[in-house]
């Protein structure tokens, strides 16, 4: 029996049971993100038994490519990304699901041609993933609407950038809302699919040892760092328009901030979680022209070295002067009962010495030096990458004797390596999943808790717009820092004026 006959047989079986056949339509199926992340994620979900047996996978792109050439390209991408985790037989089973359609978003027959391939929508449960430029969201959603492929339960996943400010974000969201109501729009932030980011919720709300101390009375300040060793590379055109503030801080860092600062949700439903995150964003004290110099640091990498690679500098790579920042650090304050008086320091940048994503919870010192020496305040470090680890620094009596009988203290780190902790067979650590695996699986199952709601996106943009406008008026030129260093000196001044230091 041919692959098409097998698919048609499974479709008939779904109809006979009254169950809709699941279909995943990846628009931009030959693009970079699809080949690096999305097809490998789907292949590994298939290998692990998470995909419905009758799920069809449809690739759509402008590129006209034969079926065999498409399968070869996807197979190579999956093999490269999955490495030793790929089992024998996975590729054959997975690629049997695949179909590629060469379609242009501006083709008025786009919807009709897709419908001819997948069948009548009343028999289908369709997830669209628009892995395209946001400029194509409007024509694509119009084509989906025209063909009647938007009816519930069909849903859409959209990939950032979702605008470069509040106004353009609203335009993009409005273009998607033409075809899909808010409950069926899945705005993806791949950071929310990372295992350790998901673990932040469990760490806070499943452990009584932390939640009673998770407030301004016990926590002095919080640091959130996302550092990259690479420059802009082939993303320079995009990056020069967006910069570090809009590319990284507006979404990834603010999402981490929300998970760390939100109140306990009523439950784990999508709206319960997202309601609390929106409250955090709306409680952020504004940063604007009046205080942007005191509360932010803005940098751009210049000549230097990233590892062994010589870096010419951002402006040299672009070939012209630029005021785009490749580094941003800021002090955020949350005006609510829980966090009044606790500073949240956020920073992200390119061409820095190390690649890391980490959260530092710095607790306040003990109120009295009982042991005659200053005790190092407790510090909780949650590392998301490259190694997933949770470390709590506590004070401990140093072994040995002293003539005066005084206890000698020293800090000791209690460390939990998540890879080692969940090493199932005592020999090989579990496979580190691609963050997109969790998010795609959630979308297939209709669970949007790990996706970003529209009011959440717009609240984040409203706050970030104040910073961007403040920079235009009071901080137009980023400070140059040598590639391979920890960013501009203004980032250290930001903490130094508060008597604090970064956890470098």
Secondary structure, 3 states (H helix, E strand, C coil): CCHHHHHHHHHHHHHHCCCCEEEEEEECCCCHHHHHHHHHHHHHHHHCCCCCCCCEEEEEECCCCCHHHHHHHHHHHHHHHHHHHCCCCHHHHHHCCEEEEECCCCCCCHHHHHHHHHCCHHHEEEEEEECCCHHHHHHHHHHHHHCCCCCCCCEEEEECCCCCCHHHHHHHHHHHHCCCCHHHEEEECHHHHCHHHHHHHHHHHCCHHHHCCCCCCCEEEEEEEEECCCCCHHHHHHHHHHHHHHHHHHHHHHHHHHHHHCCCCCCCCHHHHHHHHHHHHHHECCCCCCCHHHHEEEEEEECEEECCEEECCHHHHHCCCCCCCCEEEEEEEECCCCCCCCEEEEEEECCCCCCEEEEEEEECCCCCCCCCCCCCCCEEEEEEECCCEEEEEEEEECCCCCCCCCCCEEEEEEEEEHHHHCCCCCCCCCCCCCHHHHHHHHHHCCCCCCCECHHHHHHHHHHHHHHHHHHHHHCCCCEEEECCCCCCHHHHHHHHCCCCCCCC
